[in-house]
Amino acid sequence: MTKIEKVEHEIERFDPAELAAFREWFRQYDAEQWDRQLEEDLRAGRLDSLAEEALAAHQAGKSKEL
């Protein structure tokens, strides 16, 4: 049995309150992981080309302010 299968098996045994608590924990955990990855990508310059493309499009009049 893989780790994922073990976790799935345990989650299936949660009562409604435990499942709600797990959902909230996982939502927060997932958001923190996303933020860390985004910050790492920003520091590494992985998003620079996208930013430059967006700025160029804006300067060319291909966008509007919200």
PDBQT receptor file of N, H, CA, C and O in Angstrom, charges set to zero:
ATOM      1  N   MET A   1       0.851  -1.178   0.000  1.00  0.00    +0.000 N 
ATOM      2  CA  MET A   1       0.000   0.000   0.000  1.00  0.00    +0.000 C 
ATOM      3  C   MET A   1       0.896   1.240   0.000  1.00  0.00    +0.000 C 
ATOM      4  O   MET A   1       1.816   1.346   0.811  1.00  0.00    +0.000 OA
ATOM      5  N   THR A   2       0.625   2.167  -0.905  1.00  0.00    +0.000 N 
ATOM      6  H   THR A   2      -0.122   2.081  -1.564  1.00  0.00    +0.000 HD
ATOM      7  CA  THR A   2       1.414   3.391  -0.985  1.00  0.00    +0.000 C 
ATOM      8  C   THR A   2       1.036   4.356   0.138  1.00  0.00    +0.000 C 
ATOM      9  O   THR A   2       0.017   4.178   0.806  1.00  0.00    +0.000 OA
ATOM     10  N   LYS A   3       1.865   5.374   0.336  1.00  0.00    +0.000 N 
ATOM     11  H   LYS A   3       2.692   5.518  -0.207  1.00  0.00    +0.000 HD
ATOM     12  CA  LYS A   3       1.556   6.392   1.341  1.00  0.00    +0.000 C 
ATOM     13  C   LYS A   3       0.217   7.053   1.038  1.00  0.00    +0.000 C 
ATOM     14  O   LYS A   3      -0.590   7.289   1.938  1.00  0.00    +0.000 OA
ATOM     15  N   ILE A   4      -0.009   7.349  -0.244  1.00  0.00    +0.000 N 
ATOM     16  H   ILE A   4       0.646   7.158  -0.975  1.00  0.00    +0.000 HD
ATOM     17  CA  ILE A   4      -1.263   8.001  -0.643  1.00  0.00    +0.000 C 
ATOM     18  C   ILE A   4      -2.447   7.111  -0.308  1.00  0.00    +0.000 C 
ATOM     19  O   ILE A   4      -3.452   7.587   0.221  1.00  0.00    +0.000 OA
ATOM     20  N   GLU A   5      -2.342   5.847  -0.604  1.00  0.00    +0.000 N 
ATOM     21  H   GLU A   5      -1.526   5.460  -1.034  1.00  0.00    +0.000 HD
ATOM     22  CA  GLU A   5      -3.439   4.913  -0.302  1.00  0.00    +0.000 C 
ATOM     23  C   GLU A   5      -3.687   4.838   1.198  1.00  0.00    +0.000 C 
ATOM     24  O   GLU A   5      -4.837   4.758   1.631  1.00  0.00    +0.000 OA
ATOM     25  N   LYS A   6      -2.625   4.864   1.994  1.00  0.00    +0.000 N 
ATOM     26  H   LYS A   6      -1.691   4.929   1.642  1.00  0.00    +0.000 HD
ATOM     27  CA  LYS A   6      -2.784   4.850   3.453  1.00  0.00    +0.000 C 
ATOM     28  C   LYS A   6      -3.510   6.098   3.929  1.00  0.00    +0.000 C 
ATOM     29  O   LYS A   6      -4.413   6.024   4.762  1.00  0.00    +0.000 OA
ATOM     30  N   VAL A   7      -3.104   7.254   3.387  1.00  0.00    +0.000 N 
ATOM     31  H   VAL A   7      -2.370   7.313   2.710  1.00  0.00    +0.000 HD
ATOM     32  CA  VAL A   7      -3.750   8.510   3.768  1.00  0.00    +0.000 C 
ATOM     33  C   VAL A   7      -5.217   8.492   3.343  1.00  0.00    +0.000 C 
ATOM     34  O   VAL A   7      -6.095   8.882   4.113  1.00  0.00    +0.000 OA
ATOM     35  N   GLU A   8      -5.479   8.042   2.123  1.00  0.00    +0.000 N 
ATOM     36  H   GLU A   8      -4.766   7.726   1.497  1.00  0.00    +0.000 HD
ATOM     37  CA  GLU A   8      -6.865   7.957   1.646  1.00  0.00    +0.000 C 
ATOM     38  C   GLU A   8      -7.699   7.083   2.570  1.00  0.00    +0.000 C 
ATOM     39  O   GLU A   8      -8.828   7.433   2.914  1.00  0.00    +0.000 OA
ATOM     40  N   HIS A   9      -7.147   5.960   2.965  1.00  0.00    +0.000 N 
ATOM     41  H   HIS A   9      -6.230   5.676   2.685  1.00  0.00    +0.000 HD
ATOM     42  CA  HIS A   9      -7.864   5.033   3.848  1.00  0.00    +0.000 C 
ATOM     43  C   HIS A   9      -8.194   5.711   5.179  1.00  0.00    +0.000 C 
ATOM     44  O   HIS A   9      -9.304   5.570   5.691  1.00  0.00    +0.000 OA
ATOM     45  N   GLU A  10      -7.237   6.438   5.732  1.00  0.00    +0.000 N 
ATOM     46  H   GLU A  10      -6.335   6.551   5.315  1.00  0.00    +0.000 HD
ATOM     47  CA  GLU A  10      -7.483   7.130   6.998  1.00  0.00    +0.000 C 
ATOM     48  C   GLU A  10      -8.524   8.227   6.839  1.00  0.00    +0.000 C 
ATOM     49  O   GLU A  10      -9.399   8.387   7.690  1.00  0.00    +0.000 OA
ATOM     50  N   ILE A  11      -8.430   8.975   5.762  1.00  0.00    +0.000 N 
ATOM     51  H   ILE A  11      -7.719   8.846   5.071  1.00  0.00    +0.000 HD
ATOM     52  CA  ILE A  11      -9.398  10.061   5.551  1.00  0.00    +0.000 C 
ATOM     53  C   ILE A  11     -10.808   9.509   5.421  1.00  0.00    +0.000 C 
ATOM     54  O   ILE A  11     -11.758  10.100   5.934  1.00  0.00    +0.000 OA
ATOM     55  N   GLU A  12     -10.947   8.397   4.751  1.00  0.00    +0.000 N 
ATOM     56  H   GLU A  12     -10.175   7.916   4.335  1.00  0.00    +0.000 HD
ATOM     57  CA  GLU A  12     -12.271   7.773   4.603  1.00  0.00    +0.000 C 
ATOM     58  C   GLU A  12     -12.889   7.406   5.943  1.00  0.00    +0.000 C 
ATOM     59  O   GLU A  12     -14.108   7.262   6.044  1.00  0.00    +0.000 OA
ATOM     60  N   ARG A  13     -12.074   7.255   6.960  1.00  0.00    +0.000 N 
ATOM     61  H   ARG A  13     -11.084   7.372   6.878  1.00  0.00    +0.000 HD
ATOM     62  CA  ARG A  13     -12.568   6.874   8.290  1.00  0.00    +0.000 C 
ATOM     63  C   ARG A  13     -12.890   8.083   9.168  1.00  0.00    +0.000 C 
ATOM     64  O   ARG A  13     -13.391   7.914  10.280  1.00  0.00    +0.000 OA
ATOM     65  N   PHE A  14     -12.613   9.292   8.692  1.00  0.00    +0.000 N 
ATOM     66  H   PHE A  14     -12.206   9.429   7.789  1.00  0.00    +0.000 HD
ATOM     67  CA  PHE A  14     -12.897  10.494   9.471  1.00  0.00    +0.000 C 
ATOM     68  C   PHE A  14     -14.395  10.660   9.675  1.00  0.00    +0.000 C 
ATOM     69  O   PHE A  14     -15.195  10.356   8.790  1.00  0.00    +0.000 OA
ATOM     70  N   ASP A  15     -14.765  11.154  10.868  1.00  0.00    +0.000 N 
ATOM     71  H   ASP A  15     -14.116  11.401  11.587  1.00  0.00    +0.000 HD
ATOM     72  CA  ASP A  15     -16.156  11.553  11.060  1.00  0.00    +0.000 C 
ATOM     73  C   ASP A  15     -16.301  12.956  10.469  1.00  0.00    +0.000 C 
ATOM     74  O   ASP A  15     -15.299  13.576  10.113  1.00  0.00    +0.000 OA
ATOM     75  N   PRO A  16     -17.533  13.467  10.357  1.00  0.00    +0.000 N 
ATOM     76  CA  PRO A  16     -17.716  14.775   9.705  1.00  0.00    +0.000 C 
ATOM     77  C   PRO A  16     -16.893  15.916  10.318  1.00  0.00    +0.000 C 
ATOM     78  O   PRO A  16     -16.382  16.764   9.587  1.00  0.00    +0.000 OA
ATOM     79  N   ALA A  17     -16.762  15.944  11.625  1.00  0.00    +0.000 N 
ATOM     80  H   ALA A  17     -17.177  15.255  12.218  1.00  0.00    +0.000 HD
ATOM     81  CA  ALA A  17     -15.990  17.012  12.264  1.00  0.00    +0.000 C 
ATOM     82  C   ALA A  17     -14.502  16.880  11.932  1.00  0.00    +0.000 C 
ATOM     83  O   ALA A  17     -13.832  17.879  11.669  1.00  0.00    +0.000 OA
ATOM     84  N   GLU A  18     -13.993  15.664  11.944  1.00  0.00    +0.000 N 
ATOM     85  H   GLU A  18     -14.536  14.852  12.158  1.00  0.00    +0.000 HD
ATOM     86  CA  GLU A  18     -12.595  15.444  11.594  1.00  0.00    +0.000 C 
ATOM     87  C   GLU A  18     -12.343  15.806  10.137  1.00  0.00    +0.000 C 
ATOM     88  O   GLU A  18     -11.313  16.391   9.804  1.00  0.00    +0.000 OA
ATOM     89  N   LEU A  19     -13.280  15.458   9.279  1.00  0.00    +0.000 N 
ATOM     90  H   LEU A  19     -14.117  14.982   9.550  1.00  0.00    +0.000 HD
ATOM     91  CA  LEU A  19     -13.130  15.770   7.860  1.00  0.00    +0.000 C 
ATOM     92  C   LEU A  19     -13.115  17.288   7.643  1.00  0.00    +0.000 C 
ATOM     93  O   LEU A  19     -12.327  17.801   6.848  1.00  0.00    +0.000 OA
ATOM     94  N   ALA A  20     -13.989  17.994   8.353  1.00  0.00    +0.000 N 
ATOM     95  H   ALA A  20     -14.629  17.578   8.998  1.00  0.00    +0.000 HD
ATOM     96  CA  ALA A  20     -14.016  19.460   8.244  1.00  0.00    +0.000 C 
ATOM     97  C   ALA A  20     -12.692  20.056   8.726  1.00  0.00    +0.000 C 
ATOM     98  O   ALA A  20     -12.156  20.967   8.095  1.00  0.00    +0.000 OA
ATOM     99  N   ALA A  21     -12.170  19.551   9.829  1.00  0.00    +0.000 N 
ATOM    100  H   ALA A  21     -12.605  18.811  10.342  1.00  0.00    +0.000 HD
ATOM    101  CA  ALA A  21     -10.897  20.045  10.362  1.00  0.00    +0.000 C 
ATOM    102  C   ALA A  21      -9.764  19.743   9.391  1.00  0.00    +0.000 C 
ATOM    103  O   ALA A  21      -8.889  20.581   9.174  1.00  0.00    +0.000 OA
ATOM    104  N   PHE A  22      -9.778  18.550   8.807  1.00  0.00    +0.000 N 
ATOM    105  H   PHE A  22     -10.488  17.869   8.983  1.00  0.00    +0.000 HD
ATOM    106  CA  PHE A  22      -8.751  18.191   7.840  1.00  0.00    +0.000 C 
ATOM    107  C   PHE A  22      -8.819  19.090   6.616  1.00  0.00    +0.000 C 
ATOM    108  O   PHE A  22      -7.791  19.558   6.126  1.00  0.00    +0.000 OA
ATOM    109  N   ARG A  23     -10.031  19.332   6.120  1.00  0.00    +0.000 N 
ATOM    110  H   ARG A  23     -10.866  18.952   6.518  1.00  0.00    +0.000 HD
ATOM    111  CA  ARG A  23     -10.182  20.215   4.958  1.00  0.00    +0.000 C 
ATOM    112  C   ARG A  23      -9.582  21.587   5.229  1.00  0.00    +0.000 C 
ATOM    113  O   ARG A  23      -8.872  22.134   4.386  1.00  0.00    +0.000 OA
ATOM    114  N   GLU A  24      -9.865  22.148   6.411  1.00  0.00    +0.000 N 
ATOM    115  H   GLU A  24     -10.442  21.703   7.096  1.00  0.00    +0.000 HD
ATOM    116  CA  GLU A  24      -9.355  23.472   6.752  1.00  0.00    +0.000 C 
ATOM    117  C   GLU A  24      -7.837  23.433   6.858  1.00  0.00    +0.000 C 
ATOM    118  O   GLU A  24      -7.155  24.318   6.340  1.00  0.00    +0.000 OA
ATOM    119  N   TRP A  25      -7.303  22.414   7.525  1.00  0.00    +0.000 N 
ATOM    120  H   TRP A  25      -7.857  21.695   7.946  1.00  0.00    +0.000 HD
ATOM    121  CA  TRP A  25      -5.853  22.287   7.641  1.00  0.00    +0.000 C 
ATOM    122  C   TRP A  25      -5.227  22.195   6.250  1.00  0.00    +0.000 C 
ATOM    123  O   TRP A  25      -4.251  22.886   5.960  1.00  0.00    +0.000 OA
ATOM    124  N   PHE A  26      -5.785  21.344   5.390  1.00  0.00    +0.000 N 
ATOM    125  H   PHE A  26      -6.578  20.783   5.625  1.00  0.00    +0.000 HD
ATOM    126  CA  PHE A  26      -5.198  21.154   4.075  1.00  0.00    +0.000 C 
ATOM    127  C   PHE A  26      -5.318  22.408   3.231  1.00  0.00    +0.000 C 
ATOM    128  O   PHE A  26      -4.398  22.725   2.477  1.00  0.00    +0.000 OA
ATOM    129  N   ARG A  27      -6.420  23.130   3.333  1.00  0.00    +0.000 N 
ATOM    130  H   ARG A  27      -7.168  22.874   3.946  1.00  0.00    +0.000 HD
ATOM    131  CA  ARG A  27      -6.585  24.387   2.597  1.00  0.00    +0.000 C 
ATOM    132  C   ARG A  27      -5.470  25.353   2.975  1.00  0.00    +0.000 C 
ATOM    133  O   ARG A  27      -4.851  25.964   2.103  1.00  0.00    +0.000 OA
ATOM    134  N   GLN A  28      -5.213  25.490   4.270  1.00  0.00    +0.000 N 
ATOM    135  H   GLN A  28      -5.716  24.993   4.978  1.00  0.00    +0.000 HD
ATOM    136  CA  GLN A  28      -4.156  26.384   4.736  1.00  0.00    +0.000 C 
ATOM    137  C   GLN A  28      -2.777  25.886   4.302  1.00  0.00    +0.000 C 
ATOM    138  O   GLN A  28      -1.944  26.667   3.842  1.00  0.00    +0.000 OA
ATOM    139  N   TYR A  29      -2.547  24.596   4.449  1.00  0.00    +0.000 N 
ATOM    140  H   TYR A  29      -3.223  23.962   4.822  1.00  0.00    +0.000 HD
ATOM    141  CA  TYR A  29      -1.266  24.007   4.051  1.00  0.00    +0.000 C 
ATOM    142  C   TYR A  29      -1.016  24.215   2.568  1.00  0.00    +0.000 C 
ATOM    143  O   TYR A  29       0.080  24.615   2.176  1.00  0.00    +0.000 OA
ATOM    144  N   ASP A  30      -2.009  23.952   1.745  1.00  0.00    +0.000 N 
ATOM    145  H   ASP A  30      -2.899  23.627   2.063  1.00  0.00    +0.000 HD
ATOM    146  CA  ASP A  30      -1.880  24.085   0.298  1.00  0.00    +0.000 C 
ATOM    147  C   ASP A  30      -1.612  25.539  -0.091  1.00  0.00    +0.000 C 
ATOM    148  O   ASP A  30      -0.789  25.809  -0.965  1.00  0.00    +0.000 OA
ATOM    149  N   ALA A  31      -2.303  26.467   0.554  1.00  0.00    +0.000 N 
ATOM    150  H   ALA A  31      -2.972  26.248   1.265  1.00  0.00    +0.000 HD
ATOM    151  CA  ALA A  31      -2.101  27.891   0.267  1.00  0.00    +0.000 C 
ATOM    152  C   ALA A  31      -0.685  28.318   0.632  1.00  0.00    +0.000 C 
ATOM    153  O   ALA A  31      -0.061  29.082  -0.105  1.00  0.00    +0.000 OA
ATOM    154  N   GLU A  32      -0.169  27.833   1.762  1.00  0.00    +0.000 N 
ATOM    155  H   GLU A  32      -0.676  27.212   2.361  1.00  0.00    +0.000 HD
ATOM    156  CA  GLU A  32       1.189  28.173   2.169  1.00  0.00    +0.000 C 
ATOM    157  C   GLU A  32       2.216  27.606   1.185  1.00  0.00    +0.000 C 
ATOM    158  O   GLU A  32       3.197  28.274   0.857  1.00  0.00    +0.000 OA
ATOM    159  N   GLN A  33       1.993  26.390   0.719  1.00  0.00    +0.000 N 
ATOM    160  H   GLN A  33       1.196  25.848   0.985  1.00  0.00    +0.000 HD
ATOM    161  CA  GLN A  33       2.899  25.792  -0.262  1.00  0.00    +0.000 C 
ATOM    162  C   GLN A  33       2.887  26.582  -1.562  1.00  0.00    +0.000 C 
ATOM    163  O   GLN A  33       3.936  26.811  -2.164  1.00  0.00    +0.000 OA
ATOM    164  N   TRP A  34       1.703  26.996  -1.994  1.00  0.00    +0.000 N 
ATOM    165  H   TRP A  34       0.851  26.810  -1.504  1.00  0.00    +0.000 HD
ATOM    166  CA  TRP A  34       1.561  27.800  -3.210  1.00  0.00    +0.000 C 
ATOM    167  C   TRP A  34       2.332  29.116  -3.062  1.00  0.00    +0.000 C 
ATOM    168  O   TRP A  34       3.068  29.522  -3.961  1.00  0.00    +0.000 OA
ATOM    169  N   ASP A  35       2.150  29.774  -1.914  1.00  0.00    +0.000 N 
ATOM    170  H   ASP A  35       1.552  29.445  -1.183  1.00  0.00    +0.000 HD
ATOM    171  CA  ASP A  35       2.842  31.043  -1.663  1.00  0.00    +0.000 C 
ATOM    172  C   ASP A  35       4.349  30.859  -1.690  1.00  0.00    +0.000 C 
ATOM    173  O   ASP A  35       5.063  31.663  -2.289  1.00  0.00    +0.000 OA
ATOM    174  N   ARG A  36       4.842  29.799  -1.041  1.00  0.00    +0.000 N 
ATOM    175  H   ARG A  36       4.262  29.145  -0.554  1.00  0.00    +0.000 HD
ATOM    176  CA  ARG A  36       6.292  29.547  -1.039  1.00  0.00    +0.000 C 
ATOM    177  C   ARG A  36       6.816  29.327  -2.449  1.00  0.00    +0.000 C 
ATOM    178  O   ARG A  36       7.869  29.853  -2.811  1.00  0.00    +0.000 OA
ATOM    179  N   GLN A  37       6.088  28.553  -3.245  1.00  0.00    +0.000 N 
ATOM    180  H   GLN A  37       5.233  28.126  -2.950  1.00  0.00    +0.000 HD
ATOM    181  CA  GLN A  37       6.530  28.281  -4.609  1.00  0.00    +0.000 C 
ATOM    182  C   GLN A  37       6.534  29.559  -5.435  1.00  0.00    +0.000 C 
ATOM    183  O   GLN A  37       7.467  29.801  -6.200  1.00  0.00    +0.000 OA
ATOM    184  N   LEU A  38       5.497  30.378  -5.286  1.00  0.00    +0.000 N 
ATOM    185  H   LEU A  38       4.739  30.181  -4.664  1.00  0.00    +0.000 HD
ATOM    186  CA  LEU A  38       5.425  31.639  -6.013  1.00  0.00    +0.000 C 
ATOM    187  C   LEU A  38       6.588  32.552  -5.627  1.00  0.00    +0.000 C 
ATOM    188  O   LEU A  38       7.223  33.155  -6.492  1.00  0.00    +0.000 OA
ATOM    189  N   GLU A  39       6.864  32.653  -4.325  1.00  0.00    +0.000 N 
ATOM    190  H   GLU A  39       6.348  32.164  -3.622  1.00  0.00    +0.000 HD
ATOM    191  CA  GLU A  39       7.972  33.482  -3.871  1.00  0.00    +0.000 C 
ATOM    192  C   GLU A  39       9.303  32.965  -4.413  1.00  0.00    +0.000 C 
ATOM    193  O   GLU A  39      10.155  33.754  -4.822  1.00  0.00    +0.000 OA
ATOM    194  N   GLU A  40       9.484  31.655  -4.419  1.00  0.00    +0.000 N 
ATOM    195  H   GLU A  40       8.792  31.014  -4.087  1.00  0.00    +0.000 HD
ATOM    196  CA  GLU A  40      10.707  31.071  -4.965  1.00  0.00    +0.000 C 
ATOM    197  C   GLU A  40      10.841  31.374  -6.458  1.00  0.00    +0.000 C 
ATOM    198  O   GLU A  40      11.915  31.739  -6.935  1.00  0.00    +0.000 OA
ATOM    199  N   ASP A  41       9.740  31.217  -7.183  1.00  0.00    +0.000 N 
ATOM    200  H   ASP A  41       8.867  30.920  -6.796  1.00  0.00    +0.000 HD
ATOM    201  CA  ASP A  41       9.754  31.508  -8.619  1.00  0.00    +0.000 C 
ATOM    202  C   ASP A  41      10.067  32.976  -8.886  1.00  0.00    +0.000 C 
ATOM    203  O   ASP A  41      10.797  33.296  -9.825  1.00  0.00    +0.000 OA
ATOM    204  N   LEU A  42       9.518  33.870  -8.063  1.00  0.00    +0.000 N 
ATOM    205  H   LEU A  42       8.926  33.610  -7.300  1.00  0.00    +0.000 HD
ATOM    206  CA  LEU A  42       9.790  35.300  -8.218  1.00  0.00    +0.000 C 
ATOM    207  C   LEU A  42      11.265  35.594  -7.980  1.00  0.00    +0.000 C 
ATOM    208  O   LEU A  42      11.896  36.290  -8.776  1.00  0.00    +0.000 OA
ATOM    209  N   ARG A  43      11.821  35.064  -6.882  1.00  0.00    +0.000 N 
ATOM    210  H   ARG A  43      11.308  34.499  -6.236  1.00  0.00    +0.000 HD
ATOM    211  CA  ARG A  43      13.237  35.290  -6.569  1.00  0.00    +0.000 C 
ATOM    212  C   ARG A  43      14.156  34.748  -7.654  1.00  0.00    +0.000 C 
ATOM    213  O   ARG A  43      15.197  35.335  -7.948  1.00  0.00    +0.000 OA
ATOM    214  N   ALA A  44      13.763  33.623  -8.246  1.00  0.00    +0.000 N 
ATOM    215  H   ALA A  44      12.918  33.146  -8.006  1.00  0.00    +0.000 HD
ATOM    216  CA  ALA A  44      14.593  32.985  -9.267  1.00  0.00    +0.000 C 
ATOM    217  C   ALA A  44      14.412  33.624 -10.641  1.00  0.00    +0.000 C 
ATOM    218  O   ALA A  44      15.120  33.275 -11.585  1.00  0.00    +0.000 OA
ATOM    219  N   GLY A  45      13.464  34.562 -10.757  1.00  0.00    +0.000 N 
ATOM    220  H   GLY A  45      12.888  34.845  -9.990  1.00  0.00    +0.000 HD
ATOM    221  CA  GLY A  45      13.251  35.245 -12.031  1.00  0.00    +0.000 C 
ATOM    222  C   GLY A  45      12.433  34.445 -13.028  1.00  0.00    +0.000 C 
ATOM    223  O   GLY A  45      12.395  34.779 -14.212  1.00  0.00    +0.000 OA
ATOM    224  N   ARG A  46      11.777  33.389 -12.559  1.00  0.00    +0.000 N 
ATOM    225  H   ARG A  46      11.807  33.118 -11.597  1.00  0.00    +0.000 HD
ATOM    226  CA  ARG A  46      11.010  32.541 -13.482  1.00  0.00    +0.000 C 
ATOM    227  C   ARG A  46       9.774  33.228 -14.053  1.00  0.00    +0.000 C 
ATOM    228  O   ARG A  46       9.202  32.766 -15.040  1.00  0.00    +0.000 OA
ATOM    229  N   LEU A  47       9.368  34.323 -13.433  1.00  0.00    +0.000 N 
ATOM    230  H   LEU A  47       9.832  34.698 -12.631  1.00  0.00    +0.000 HD
ATOM    231  CA  LEU A  47       8.168  35.019 -13.898  1.00  0.00    +0.000 C 
ATOM    232  C   LEU A  47       8.491  36.331 -14.608  1.00  0.00    +0.000 C 
ATOM    233  O   LEU A  47       7.594  37.052 -15.045  1.00  0.00    +0.000 OA
ATOM    234  N   ASP A  48       9.773  36.626 -14.714  1.00  0.00    +0.000 N 
ATOM    235  H   ASP A  48      10.502  36.041 -14.359  1.00  0.00    +0.000 HD
ATOM    236  CA  ASP A  48      10.179  37.896 -15.322  1.00  0.00    +0.000 C 
ATOM    237  C   ASP A  48       9.658  38.055 -16.747  1.00  0.00    +0.000 C 
ATOM    238  O   ASP A  48       9.166  39.123 -17.111  1.00  0.00    +0.000 OA
ATOM    239  N   SER A  49       9.762  37.013 -17.544  1.00  0.00    +0.000 N 
ATOM    240  H   SER A  49      10.161  36.146 -17.248  1.00  0.00    +0.000 HD
ATOM    241  CA  SER A  49       9.318  37.129 -18.940  1.00  0.00    +0.000 C 
ATOM    242  C   SER A  49       7.818  37.381 -19.025  1.00  0.00    +0.000 C 
ATOM    243  O   SER A  49       7.360  38.109 -19.906  1.00  0.00    +0.000 OA
ATOM    244  N   LEU A  50       7.056  36.790 -18.121  1.00  0.00    +0.000 N 
ATOM    245  H   LEU A  50       7.429  36.199 -17.405  1.00  0.00    +0.000 HD
ATOM    246  CA  LEU A  50       5.608  37.038 -18.116  1.00  0.00    +0.000 C 
ATOM    247  C   LEU A  50       5.310  38.483 -17.736  1.00  0.00    +0.000 C 
ATOM    248  O   LEU A  50       4.433  39.117 -18.323  1.00  0.00    +0.000 OA
ATOM    249  N   ALA A  51       6.036  38.999 -16.756  1.00  0.00    +0.000 N 
ATOM    250  H   ALA A  51       6.748  38.484 -16.279  1.00  0.00    +0.000 HD
ATOM    251  CA  ALA A  51       5.835  40.389 -16.341  1.00  0.00    +0.000 C 
ATOM    252  C   ALA A  51       6.203  41.341 -17.475  1.00  0.00    +0.000 C 
ATOM    253  O   ALA A  51       5.486  42.303 -17.749  1.00  0.00    +0.000 OA
ATOM    254  N   GLU A  52       7.317  41.064 -18.122  1.00  0.00    +0.000 N 
ATOM    255  H   GLU A  52       7.900  40.282 -17.899  1.00  0.00    +0.000 HD
ATOM    256  CA  GLU A  52       7.740  41.906 -19.239  1.00  0.00    +0.000 C 
ATOM    257  C   GLU A  52       6.720  41.869 -20.371  1.00  0.00    +0.000 C 
ATOM    258  O   GLU A  52       6.431  42.898 -20.981  1.00  0.00    +0.000 OA
ATOM    259  N   GLU A  53       6.188  40.715 -20.647  1.00  0.00    +0.000 N 
ATOM    260  H   GLU A  53       6.423  39.879 -20.152  1.00  0.00    +0.000 HD
ATOM    261  CA  GLU A  53       5.176  40.574 -21.705  1.00  0.00    +0.000 C 
ATOM    262  C   GLU A  53       3.913  41.361 -21.348  1.00  0.00    +0.000 C 
ATOM    263  O   GLU A  53       3.329  42.031 -22.200  1.00  0.00    +0.000 OA
ATOM    264  N   ALA A  54       3.505  41.276 -20.100  1.00  0.00    +0.000 N 
ATOM    265  H   ALA A  54       3.979  40.732 -19.408  1.00  0.00    +0.000 HD
ATOM    266  CA  ALA A  54       2.303  42.002 -19.668  1.00  0.00    +0.000 C 
ATOM    267  C   ALA A  54       2.518  43.507 -19.736  1.00  0.00    +0.000 C 
ATOM    268  O   ALA A  54       1.639  44.245 -20.180  1.00  0.00    +0.000 OA
ATOM    269  N   LEU A  55       3.689  43.960 -19.297  1.00  0.00    +0.000 N 
ATOM    270  H   LEU A  55       4.403  43.360 -18.936  1.00  0.00    +0.000 HD
ATOM    271  CA  LEU A  55       3.980  45.399 -19.357  1.00  0.00    +0.000 C 
ATOM    272  C   LEU A  55       4.039  45.889 -20.794  1.00  0.00    +0.000 C 
ATOM    273  O   LEU A  55       3.544  46.974 -21.101  1.00  0.00    +0.000 OA
ATOM    274  N   ALA A  56       4.634  45.107 -21.666  1.00  0.00    +0.000 N 
ATOM    275  H   ALA A  56       5.036  44.226 -21.417  1.00  0.00    +0.000 HD
ATOM    276  CA  ALA A  56       4.699  45.497 -23.080  1.00  0.00    +0.000 C 
ATOM    277  C   ALA A  56       3.307  45.564 -23.683  1.00  0.00    +0.000 C 
ATOM    278  O   ALA A  56       3.007  46.479 -24.449  1.00  0.00    +0.000 OA
ATOM    279  N   ALA A  57       2.469  44.621 -23.353  1.00  0.00    +0.000 N 
ATOM    280  H   ALA A  57       2.713  43.877 -22.730  1.00  0.00    +0.000 HD
ATOM    281  CA  ALA A  57       1.097  44.627 -23.863  1.00  0.00    +0.000 C 
ATOM    282  C   ALA A  57       0.345  45.851 -23.345  1.00  0.00    +0.000 C 
ATOM    283  O   ALA A  57      -0.422  46.471 -24.082  1.00  0.00    +0.000 OA
ATOM    284  N   HIS A  58       0.564  46.191 -22.091  1.00  0.00    +0.000 N 
ATOM    285  H   HIS A  58       1.187  45.686 -21.493  1.00  0.00    +0.000 HD
ATOM    286  CA  HIS A  58      -0.105  47.358 -21.511  1.00  0.00    +0.000 C 
ATOM    287  C   HIS A  58       0.375  48.638 -22.203  1.00  0.00    +0.000 C 
ATOM    288  O   HIS A  58      -0.425  49.504 -22.556  1.00  0.00    +0.000 OA
ATOM    289  N   GLN A  59       1.682  48.738 -22.388  1.00  0.00    +0.000 N 
ATOM    290  H   GLN A  59       2.331  48.034 -22.102  1.00  0.00    +0.000 HD
ATOM    291  CA  GLN A  59       2.240  49.933 -23.033  1.00  0.00    +0.000 C 
ATOM    292  C   GLN A  59       1.775  50.042 -24.489  1.00  0.00    +0.000 C 
ATOM    293  O   GLN A  59       1.722  51.138 -25.046  1.00  0.00    +0.000 OA
ATOM    294  N   ALA A  60       1.441  48.911 -25.097  1.00  0.00    +0.000 N 
ATOM    295  H   ALA A  60       1.484  48.020 -24.644  1.00  0.00    +0.000 HD
ATOM    296  CA  ALA A  60       0.967  48.925 -26.481  1.00  0.00    +0.000 C 
ATOM    297  C   ALA A  60      -0.539  49.178 -26.543  1.00  0.00    +0.000 C 
ATOM    298  O   ALA A  60      -1.137  49.130 -27.618  1.00  0.00    +0.000 OA
ATOM    299  N   GLY A  61      -1.147  49.447 -25.390  1.00  0.00    +0.000 N 
ATOM    300  H   GLY A  61      -0.661  49.485 -24.517  1.00  0.00    +0.000 HD
ATOM    301  CA  GLY A  61      -2.574  49.752 -25.361  1.00  0.00    +0.000 C 
ATOM    302  C   GLY A  61      -3.474  48.522 -25.436  1.00  0.00    +0.000 C 
ATOM    303  O   GLY A  61      -4.655  48.636 -25.766  1.00  0.00    +0.000 OA
ATOM    304  N   LYS A  62      -2.932  47.367 -25.136  1.00  0.00    +0.000 N 
ATOM    305  H   LYS A  62      -1.974  47.274 -24.867  1.00  0.00    +0.000 HD
ATOM    306  CA  LYS A  62      -3.719  46.148 -25.231  1.00  0.00    +0.000 C 
ATOM    307  C   LYS A  62      -4.385  45.774 -23.902  1.00  0.00    +0.000 C 
ATOM    308  O   LYS A  62      -4.879  44.658 -23.741  1.00  0.00    +0.000 OA
ATOM    309  N   SER A  63      -4.393  46.701 -22.971  1.00  0.00    +0.000 N 
ATOM    310  H   SER A  63      -3.992  47.607 -23.102  1.00  0.00    +0.000 HD
ATOM    311  CA  SER A  63      -5.065  46.453 -21.690  1.00  0.00    +0.000 C 
ATOM    312  C   SER A  63      -5.712  47.745 -21.244  1.00  0.00    +0.000 C 
ATOM    313  O   SER A  63      -5.494  48.807 -21.826  1.00  0.00    +0.000 OA
ATOM    314  N   LYS A  64      -6.506  47.633 -20.206  1.00  0.00    +0.000 N 
ATOM    315  H   LYS A  64      -6.684  46.770 -19.732  1.00  0.00    +0.000 HD
ATOM    316  CA  LYS A  64      -7.117  48.829 -19.631  1.00  0.00    +0.000 C 
ATOM    317  C   LYS A  64      -7.095  48.707 -18.124  1.00  0.00    +0.000 C 
ATOM    318  O   LYS A  64      -7.074  47.605 -17.575  1.00  0.00    +0.000 OA
ATOM    319  N   GLU A  65      -7.100  49.849 -17.463  1.00  0.00    +0.000 N 
ATOM    320  H   GLU A  65      -7.116  50.744 -17.909  1.00  0.00    +0.000 HD
ATOM    321  CA  GLU A  65      -7.095  49.848 -16.002  1.00  0.00    +0.000 C 
ATOM    322  C   GLU A  65      -8.449  49.406 -15.492  1.00  0.00    +0.000 C 
ATOM    323  O   GLU A  65      -9.489  49.682 -16.090  1.00  0.00    +0.000 OA
ATOM    324  N   LEU A  66      -8.403  48.716 -14.376  1.00  0.00    +0.000 N 
ATOM    325  H   LEU A  66      -7.558  48.492 -13.890  1.00  0.00    +0.000 HD
ATOM    326  CA  LEU A  66      -9.655  48.235 -13.754  1.00  0.00    +0.000 C 
ATOM    327  C   LEU A  66     -10.237  49.266 -12.845  1.00  0.00    +0.000 C 
ATOM    328  O   LEU A  66     -11.284  49.035 -12.240  1.00  0.00    +0.000 OA
TER     329      LEU A  66
